[in-house]
Amino acid sequence: MGVTMKALKVMGTIDEKGQLTLDQPLIADKNSRVEVIVLISEETDQDDTSQTEILADFRQAWHEAMTGQTIPVAQLWESLDND
């Protein structure tokens, strides 16, 4: 039996401790496991990223998540701390 996932789009804020706080509570079964993909906006001098490019990046990230091509968050934080 496979696992099916439903995508929800929500906005949130990462605080000074690196904790993610959602702007609104999720409407989902309580105590459910979730997989989180975080898209962080980067301010640039000129916003030359098209919606098509953003959508393509999201589709790639979603494909990687659905096919198990992910890394643990702890490993991600370790790599950021070492920069």
N, CA, C and O atoms as CSV, one atom per row, in Angstrom:
chain,resi,resn,atom,element,x,y,z
A,1,MET,N,N,0.848,-1.173,0.000
A,1,MET,CA,C,0.000,0.000,0.000
A,1,MET,C,C,0.896,1.239,0.000
A,1,MET,O,O,1.754,1.371,0.873
A,2,GLY,N,N,0.714,2.153,-0.964
A,2,GLY,CA,C,1.520,3.357,-1.067
A,2,GLY,C,C,0.976,4.483,-0.206
A,2,GLY,O,O,-0.175,4.461,0.229
A,3,VAL,N,N,1.815,5.447,0.023
A,3,VAL,CA,C,1.428,6.626,0.791
A,3,VAL,C,C,1.017,7.709,-0.190
A,3,VAL,O,O,1.768,8.025,-1.113
A,4,THR,N,N,-0.151,8.275,-0.005
A,4,THR,CA,C,-0.561,9.406,-0.831
A,4,THR,C,C,-0.376,10.680,-0.027
A,4,THR,O,O,-0.564,10.694,1.190
A,5,MET,N,N,-0.011,11.735,-0.709
A,5,MET,CA,C,0.210,13.008,-0.040
A,5,MET,C,C,-0.632,14.073,-0.710
A,5,MET,O,O,-0.888,14.019,-1.913
A,6,LYS,N,N,-1.054,15.030,0.076
A,6,LYS,CA,C,-1.829,16.161,-0.405
A,6,LYS,C,C,-0.972,17.405,-0.200
A,6,LYS,O,O,-0.361,17.568,0.857
A,7,ALA,N,N,-0.920,18.275,-1.187
A,7,ALA,CA,C,-0.128,19.494,-1.090
A,7,ALA,C,C,-0.978,20.634,-0.544
A,7,ALA,O,O,-2.113,20.834,-0.975
A,8,LEU,N,N,-0.426,21.374,0.403
A,8,LEU,CA,C,-1.049,22.573,0.942
A,8,LEU,C,C,-0.048,23.711,0.788
A,8,LEU,O,O,1.141,23.533,1.051
A,9,LYS,N,N,-0.514,24.855,0.373
A,9,LYS,CA,C,0.368,26.013,0.271
A,9,LYS,C,C,0.031,26.958,1.415
A,9,LYS,O,O,-1.097,27.436,1.529
A,10,VAL,N,N,1.019,27.219,2.256
A,10,VAL,CA,C,0.844,28.130,3.383
A,10,VAL,C,C,2.065,29.035,3.468
A,10,VAL,O,O,3.147,28.687,2.996
A,11,MET,N,N,1.879,30.175,4.062
A,11,MET,CA,C,2.990,31.110,4.257
A,11,MET,C,C,3.396,31.071,5.727
A,11,MET,O,O,2.587,30.739,6.593
A,12,GLY,N,N,4.619,31.404,5.995
A,12,GLY,CA,C,5.111,31.406,7.365
A,12,GLY,C,C,6.353,32.261,7.474
A,12,GLY,O,O,6.785,32.893,6.510
A,13,THR,N,N,6.919,32.266,8.672
A,13,THR,CA,C,8.098,33.066,8.962
A,13,THR,C,C,9.110,32.204,9.702
A,13,THR,O,O,8.746,31.411,10.571
A,14,ILE,N,N,10.375,32.363,9.355
A,14,ILE,CA,C,11.443,31.695,10.084
A,14,ILE,C,C,12.008,32.712,11.066
A,14,ILE,O,O,12.446,33.790,10.666
A,15,ASP,N,N,11.997,32.368,12.361
A,15,ASP,CA,C,12.460,33.318,13.376
A,15,ASP,C,C,13.973,33.230,13.550
A,15,ASP,O,O,14.655,32.489,12.842
A,16,GLU,N,N,14.479,34.003,14.507
A,16,GLU,CA,C,15.926,34.086,14.728
A,16,GLU,C,C,16.523,32.764,15.208
A,16,GLU,O,O,17.738,32.577,15.142
A,17,LYS,N,N,15.685,31.849,15.689
A,17,LYS,CA,C,16.160,30.537,16.137
A,17,LYS,C,C,16.060,29.488,15.027
A,17,LYS,O,O,16.425,28.330,15.229
A,18,GLY,N,N,15.563,29.896,13.853
A,18,GLY,CA,C,15.405,28.957,12.748
A,18,GLY,C,C,14.118,28.160,12.811
A,18,GLY,O,O,13.955,27.186,12.075
A,19,GLN,N,N,13.203,28.560,13.680
A,19,GLN,CA,C,11.936,27.867,13.816
A,19,GLN,C,C,10.928,28.441,12.834
A,19,GLN,O,O,10.850,29.657,12.659
A,20,LEU,N,N,10.160,27.577,12.196
A,20,LEU,CA,C,9.157,27.976,11.224
A,20,LEU,C,C,7.818,28.148,11.924
A,20,LEU,O,O,7.353,27.234,12.605
A,21,THR,N,N,7.190,29.316,11.762
A,21,THR,CA,C,5.865,29.581,12.303
A,21,THR,C,C,4.950,29.880,11.135
A,21,THR,O,O,5.225,30.779,10.341
A,22,LEU,N,N,3.859,29.131,11.023
A,22,LEU,CA,C,2.908,29.341,9.940
A,22,LEU,C,C,1.992,30.509,10.268
A,22,LEU,O,O,1.658,30.742,11.430
A,23,ASP,N,N,1.586,31.249,9.227
A,23,ASP,CA,C,0.695,32.389,9.423
A,23,ASP,C,C,-0.678,31.956,9.907
A,23,ASP,O,O,-1.345,32.695,10.630
A,24,GLN,N,N,-1.103,30.765,9.514
A,24,GLN,CA,C,-2.414,30.241,9.905
A,24,GLN,C,C,-2.271,28.761,10.229
A,24,GLN,O,O,-1.400,28.088,9.677
A,25,PRO,N,N,-3.120,28.243,11.122
A,25,PRO,CA,C,-3.062,26.800,11.422
A,25,PRO,C,C,-3.406,25.976,10.182
A,25,PRO,O,O,-4.169,26.418,9.323
A,26,LEU,N,N,-2.842,24.792,10.102
A,26,LEU,CA,C,-3.155,23.881,9.008
A,26,LEU,C,C,-4.509,23.225,9.261
A,26,LEU,O,O,-4.845,22.868,10.390
A,27,ILE,N,N,-5.263,23.079,8.200
A,27,ILE,CA,C,-6.527,22.355,8.270
A,27,ILE,C,C,-6.218,20.927,7.812
A,27,ILE,O,O,-6.268,20.620,6.621
A,28,ALA,N,N,-5.904,20.076,8.763
A,28,ALA,CA,C,-5.522,18.694,8.451
A,28,ALA,C,C,-5.749,17.846,9.691
A,28,ALA,O,O,-6.013,18.360,10.779
A,29,ASP,N,N,-5.641,16.532,9.503
A,29,ASP,CA,C,-5.758,15.635,10.647
A,29,ASP,C,C,-4.663,15.971,11.644
A,29,ASP,O,O,-3.500,16.122,11.270
A,30,LYS,N,N,-5.029,16.088,12.904
A,30,LYS,CA,C,-4.050,16.395,13.947
A,30,LYS,C,C,-3.129,15.200,14.157
A,30,LYS,O,O,-3.506,14.060,13.885
A,31,ASN,N,N,-1.938,15.464,14.637
A,31,ASN,CA,C,-0.919,14.443,14.919
A,31,ASN,C,C,-0.519,13.653,13.678
A,31,ASN,O,O,-0.149,12.484,13.781
A,32,SER,N,N,-0.591,14.289,12.496
A,32,SER,CA,C,-0.188,13.643,11.250
A,32,SER,C,C,1.275,13.954,10.960
A,32,SER,O,O,1.754,15.046,11.266
A,33,ARG,N,N,1.985,12.994,10.367
A,33,ARG,CA,C,3.339,13.263,9.890
A,33,ARG,C,C,3.216,14.073,8.615
A,33,ARG,O,O,2.306,13.845,7.817
A,34,VAL,N,N,4.117,15.012,8.419
A,34,VAL,CA,C,4.125,15.825,7.215
A,34,VAL,C,C,5.535,15.888,6.655
A,34,VAL,O,O,6.512,15.660,7.367
A,35,GLU,N,N,5.625,16.197,5.384
A,35,GLU,CA,C,6.897,16.463,4.737
A,35,GLU,C,C,6.847,17.917,4.316
A,35,GLU,O,O,5.872,18.350,3.701
A,36,VAL,N,N,7.872,18.669,4.635
A,36,VAL,CA,C,7.853,20.110,4.407
A,36,VAL,C,C,8.881,20.480,3.349
A,36,VAL,O,O,10.045,20.086,3.433
A,37,ILE,N,N,8.442,21.238,2.357
A,37,ILE,CA,C,9.331,21.834,1.365
A,37,ILE,C,C,9.277,23.333,1.613
A,37,ILE,O,O,8.199,23.925,1.562
A,38,VAL,N,N,10.404,23.949,1.878
A,38,VAL,CA,C,10.443,25.376,2.193
A,38,VAL,C,C,11.028,26.129,1.007
A,38,VAL,O,O,12.143,25.848,0.569
A,39,LEU,N,N,10.271,27.083,0.495
A,39,LEU,CA,C,10.744,27.961,-0.571
A,39,LEU,C,C,11.033,29.307,0.067
A,39,LEU,O,O,10.118,29.954,0.577
A,40,ILE,N,N,12.279,29.739,0.049
A,40,ILE,CA,C,12.680,30.982,0.689
A,40,ILE,C,C,12.904,32.031,-0.388
A,40,ILE,O,O,13.696,31.837,-1.310
A,41,SER,N,N,12.195,33.145,-0.257
A,41,SER,CA,C,12.385,34.217,-1.232
A,41,SER,C,C,13.700,34.914,-0.928
A,41,SER,O,O,14.041,35.157,0.229
A,42,GLU,N,N,14.421,35.226,-1.974
A,42,GLU,CA,C,15.685,35.940,-1.852
A,42,GLU,C,C,15.524,37.290,-2.514
A,42,GLU,O,O,15.143,37.381,-3.681
A,43,GLU,N,N,15.817,38.337,-1.762
A,43,GLU,CA,C,15.711,39.671,-2.340
A,43,GLU,C,C,16.913,39.916,-3.243
A,43,GLU,O,O,18.055,39.643,-2.874
A,44,THR,N,N,16.633,40.431,-4.420
A,44,THR,CA,C,17.690,40.762,-5.359
A,44,THR,C,C,17.490,42.198,-5.816
A,44,THR,O,O,16.428,42.783,-5.603
A,45,ASP,N,N,18.505,42.760,-6.441
A,45,ASP,CA,C,18.403,44.116,-6.945
A,45,ASP,C,C,17.335,44.219,-8.024
A,45,ASP,O,O,16.638,45.228,-8.130
A,46,GLN,N,N,17.216,43.183,-8.809
A,46,GLN,CA,C,16.183,43.176,-9.829
A,46,GLN,C,C,15.483,41.835,-9.811
A,46,GLN,O,O,16.126,40.789,-9.721
A,47,ASP,N,N,14.183,41.870,-9.894
A,47,ASP,CA,C,13.400,40.644,-9.836
A,47,ASP,C,C,13.236,40.119,-11.247
A,47,ASP,O,O,12.248,40.411,-11.922
A,48,ASP,N,N,14.221,39.333,-11.692
A,48,ASP,CA,C,14.181,38.821,-13.051
A,48,ASP,C,C,13.761,37.350,-13.106
A,48,ASP,O,O,13.834,36.720,-14.162
A,49,THR,N,N,13.319,36.801,-11.961
A,49,THR,CA,C,12.859,35.425,-11.934
A,49,THR,C,C,11.398,35.391,-12.362
A,49,THR,O,O,10.534,35.974,-11.708
A,50,SER,N,N,11.136,34.711,-13.451
A,50,SER,CA,C,9.776,34.653,-13.962
A,50,SER,C,C,8.956,33.621,-13.201
A,50,SER,O,O,9.495,32.736,-12.537
A,51,GLN,N,N,7.636,33.758,-13.316
A,51,GLN,CA,C,6.750,32.778,-12.692
A,51,GLN,C,C,7.015,31.390,-13.264
A,51,GLN,O,O,6.901,30.392,-12.552
A,52,THR,N,N,7.362,31.325,-14.530
A,52,THR,CA,C,7.648,30.041,-15.164
A,52,THR,C,C,8.854,29.375,-14.502
A,52,THR,O,O,8.835,28.171,-14.247
A,53,GLU,N,N,9.902,30.154,-14.222
A,53,GLU,CA,C,11.091,29.605,-13.567
A,53,GLU,C,C,10.772,29.153,-12.144
A,53,GLU,O,O,11.227,28.096,-11.707
A,54,ILE,N,N,9.991,29.957,-11.426
A,54,ILE,CA,C,9.614,29.608,-10.058
A,54,ILE,C,C,8.806,28.322,-10.051
A,54,ILE,O,O,9.046,27.438,-9.228
A,55,LEU,N,N,7.850,28.216,-10.962
A,55,LEU,CA,C,7.021,27.015,-11.055
A,55,LEU,C,C,7.873,25.797,-11.412
A,55,LEU,O,O,7.662,24.714,-10.866
A,56,ALA,N,N,8.824,25.964,-12.315
A,56,ALA,CA,C,9.707,24.855,-12.690
A,56,ALA,C,C,10.542,24.406,-11.490
A,56,ALA,O,O,10.724,23.207,-11.279
A,57,ASP,N,N,11.055,25.368,-10.694
A,57,ASP,CA,C,11.821,25.029,-9.492
A,57,ASP,C,C,10.958,24.258,-8.502
A,57,ASP,O,O,11.406,23.273,-7.915
A,58,PHE,N,N,9.708,24.713,-8.316
A,58,PHE,CA,C,8.808,24.024,-7.394
A,58,PHE,C,C,8.506,22.610,-7.884
A,58,PHE,O,O,8.524,21.661,-7.101
A,59,ARG,N,N,8.229,22.474,-9.180
A,59,ARG,CA,C,7.938,21.139,-9.721
A,59,ARG,C,C,9.119,20.198,-9.520
A,59,ARG,O,O,8.929,19.025,-9.198
A,60,GLN,N,N,10.345,20.708,-9.709
A,60,GLN,CA,C,11.542,19.891,-9.498
A,60,GLN,C,C,11.641,19.479,-8.032
A,60,GLN,O,O,11.913,18.317,-7.730
A,61,ALA,N,N,11.421,20.433,-7.113
A,61,ALA,CA,C,11.483,20.133,-5.682
A,61,ALA,C,C,10.411,19.122,-5.298
A,61,ALA,O,O,10.670,18.212,-4.511
A,62,TRP,N,N,9.211,19.274,-5.849
A,62,TRP,CA,C,8.118,18.353,-5.547
A,62,TRP,C,C,8.456,16.947,-6.059
A,62,TRP,O,O,8.235,15.963,-5.354
A,63,HIS,N,N,8.985,16.852,-7.275
A,63,HIS,CA,C,9.380,15.562,-7.843
A,63,HIS,C,C,10.430,14.890,-6.950
A,63,HIS,O,O,10.336,13.696,-6.666
A,64,GLU,N,N,11.429,15.666,-6.511
A,64,GLU,CA,C,12.472,15.106,-5.653
A,64,GLU,C,C,11.890,14.617,-4.330
A,64,GLU,O,O,12.281,13.567,-3.822
A,65,ALA,N,N,10.958,15.383,-3.779
A,65,ALA,CA,C,10.336,14.968,-2.522
A,65,ALA,C,C,9.526,13.685,-2.701
A,65,ALA,O,O,9.578,12.792,-1.855
A,66,MET,N,N,8.787,13.595,-3.787
A,66,MET,CA,C,7.930,12.430,-4.021
A,66,MET,C,C,8.727,11.174,-4.356
A,66,MET,O,O,8.245,10.062,-4.142
A,67,THR,N,N,9.935,11.336,-4.875
A,67,THR,CA,C,10.763,10.178,-5.241
A,67,THR,C,C,11.839,9.891,-4.197
A,67,THR,O,O,12.733,9.079,-4.435
A,68,GLY,N,N,11.758,10.550,-3.045
A,68,GLY,CA,C,12.683,10.263,-1.950
A,68,GLY,C,C,14.062,10.854,-2.108
A,68,GLY,O,O,14.988,10.442,-1.411
A,69,GLN,N,N,14.226,11.807,-3.003
A,69,GLN,CA,C,15.531,12.430,-3.216
A,69,GLN,C,C,15.676,13.639,-2.286
A,69,GLN,O,O,15.838,14.773,-2.734
A,70,THR,N,N,15.614,13.366,-0.989
A,70,THR,CA,C,15.671,14.436,0.004
A,70,THR,C,C,16.805,14.177,0.976
A,70,THR,O,O,17.354,13.076,1.021
A,71,ILE,N,N,17.156,15.193,1.756
A,71,ILE,CA,C,18.150,15.034,2.815
A,71,ILE,C,C,17.516,15.478,4.126
A,71,ILE,O,O,16.625,16.327,4.119
A,72,PRO,N,N,17.958,14.921,5.249
A,72,PRO,CA,C,17.409,15.334,6.539
A,72,PRO,C,C,17.711,16.810,6.810
A,72,PRO,O,O,18.767,17.315,6.427
A,73,VAL,N,N,16.779,17.494,7.469
A,73,VAL,CA,C,16.951,18.912,7.783
A,73,VAL,C,C,18.208,19.125,8.615
A,73,VAL,O,O,18.923,20.106,8.408
A,74,ALA,N,N,18.489,18.225,9.551
A,74,ALA,CA,C,19.680,18.361,10.392
A,74,ALA,C,C,20.942,18.432,9.536
A,74,ALA,O,O,21.854,19.206,9.829
A,75,GLN,N,N,20.993,17.624,8.478
A,75,GLN,CA,C,22.151,17.645,7.583
A,75,GLN,C,C,22.225,18.972,6.840
A,75,GLN,O,O,23.314,19.507,6.631
A,76,LEU,N,N,21.071,19.508,6.440
A,76,LEU,CA,C,21.031,20.806,5.765
A,76,LEU,C,C,21.565,21.900,6.677
A,76,LEU,O,O,22.375,22.725,6.253
A,77,TRP,N,N,21.110,21.911,7.939
A,77,TRP,CA,C,21.553,22.941,8.887
A,77,TRP,C,C,23.059,22.819,9.126
A,77,TRP,O,O,23.754,23.831,9.220
A,78,GLU,N,N,23.568,21.578,9.226
A,78,GLU,CA,C,25.002,21.373,9.423
A,78,GLU,C,C,25.796,21.987,8.270
A,78,GLU,O,O,26.823,22.630,8.487
A,79,SER,N,N,25.312,21.782,7.044
A,79,SER,CA,C,26.031,22.331,5.887
A,79,SER,C,C,25.988,23.845,5.877
A,79,SER,O,O,26.952,24.484,5.454
A,80,LEU,N,N,24.875,24.444,6.341
A,80,LEU,CA,C,24.781,25.903,6.409
A,80,LEU,C,C,25.690,26.465,7.503
A,80,LEU,O,O,26.294,27.523,7.324
A,81,ASP,N,N,25.789,25.765,8.630
A,81,ASP,CA,C,26.644,26.212,9.737
A,81,ASP,C,C,28.107,26.174,9.383
A,81,ASP,O,O,28.900,26.923,9.953
A,82,ASN,N,N,28.488,25.309,8.447
A,82,ASN,CA,C,29.882,25.159,8.065
A,82,ASN,C,C,30.341,26.145,7.003
A,82,ASN,O,O,31.522,26.173,6.654
A,83,ASP,N,N,29.417,26.961,6.480
A,83,ASP,CA,C,29.788,27.942,5.438
A,83,ASP,C,C,30.482,29.134,6.023
A,83,ASP,O,O,30.859,30.049,5.291
